[in-house]
Amino acid sequence: MGAAWPCLPGAWALDELRRIDRAEELDIAPDLPDGAPAPATTIWVVRVGDHLYVRSFRGPAGRWYRHATTSGHGHITAGDIVRQVTIQHAPDVDPIAIDAADQAKYARDADTFVKPMLSPQAQATTLRLQHR
């Protein structure tokens, strides 16, 4: 069903990147301080190059975002893919590339949801997902 695990730690298999990118959304459940998963939240995910990125629609106040940035770990479900992930800030990513990926993937929701995802507040919450 899934592709073989890649050799590099944290790197996604190409098949998984494609399948997650094709998924409309993903469910993210960051770890809580006690190690238990937080309730899953459905969010957008985009692929830029060989990486997956997410942002908080509510900016830094988003519940899942607060848990994710505190623990740095959790799990995601996108289609038939379920993976444990490391969740980390992505200061080296070009926010314009993420903006373009959001605009392209979610064009049908441009007025309602894409505009807030392009705001400086949402851009500041850009996180990279890497499998563990």
N, C-alpha and C positions, 0 to 999 in steps of 0.2 A: 504494500500500500504506500508507504513512504519511501523516500530516497535514503540511501545509505548516509550515515553521519559523515560530515566532512572532516577532514584531517585537522584543520586549524581550529583551535578553541574559539568558540563564539561565532564562527563563520556559519552561515546558512548554506545548506545544499541548494543548488539552483532550482531544483524542482519545488522545494518548500518555499523559496522566495516567490516563485511564480504563482503557486497556489494561494499563498497568503495574500499576495498582491491582488489576485483575482477575487478574493473574498470581499464582499461589500463592506463588512465590518469585522471586528474581532472582539472577543470578550477577554478582558484583562482582570486578573485577580491578584493584586500585589499581596505580598506577605505582610501580616501584622507583626507588631513587636514580639508576640509570643510564638511566631513562626506559622501560625494558622493563616489560611488564605482569607483575605477580605472578600466580601461579596463581589461577584463579578460585575463589571460595568462594560456595557457595549460602547465601543469607540471606533473611530476611523483609524485606518492604518495605511501608510503609503510606502512604496519602495522607491528608493533613490540609489541607483547603482546596486551594490551588493548588500545594502542595509535596509532595515525596516524602521520606520519612524512613526511616532504617535505624538499627539498634542492634546492638551486639556482644553476643551471648549469653554470651560469656566475659569481658565487661567489657573494660577497657583492655588486658588480656593477649592478646586475640584477634589472631592474626597479620594478618588482613586489615585490622583496625582500626588496628594500628600502622603498616602501610604507608599506609593511607588518610590518616591524620592527619599523616604525615611528608610525603607528596607533595602531597596535596590534589587529586589528579587520578587518573583511571582510566577504565575503561569498564564498562558494565553490559549485560547481556542479560536481557530479560524477555519470554518468548514470542517474537514475531518482531521485537521492537524491540532494536536494538543502538545504543548511544549512548556517545559520549565524555562524561564528566561531571566537574564540579568537585564536590569532596567537602569540606564545611565543617561546623564545629561550628554548632549551632543554639541559641545561648544565649537567643534571644528566643522560642523555642517553648514552649508550655505543656506540661510533661511529662504532665499528666493527659490532654490531648487525644491524645497519642501512645499512652499506656496504653490509653485507650478504643478507639482504632483497632486496636491489637494484640489486645485482648480480643475485639472484634467479628469481626475477620477470621480469627483463629486459635482460635476458641472450642473447637473439637474437641480442641485440644492444651492446654487450659487447665491441667491439673494438671502435665503433664510439661514444657512449654516456655514457656507464657505467664508463669507465676509468676516464673521467673528474669528474663524480659524486663522485668518491672515493678519489679525491685529497684533500689535507689539506684545500685548499681554499673553496671547496664545503662543506667539513665536518663542517667547521666553520659556515656555514649558516643553519645548521640543525634546523628546527622549528617544534614544536608540534602544531597540530590543535586540538582544543577542541570546541565542540558545545556550543553555548550560548543560 
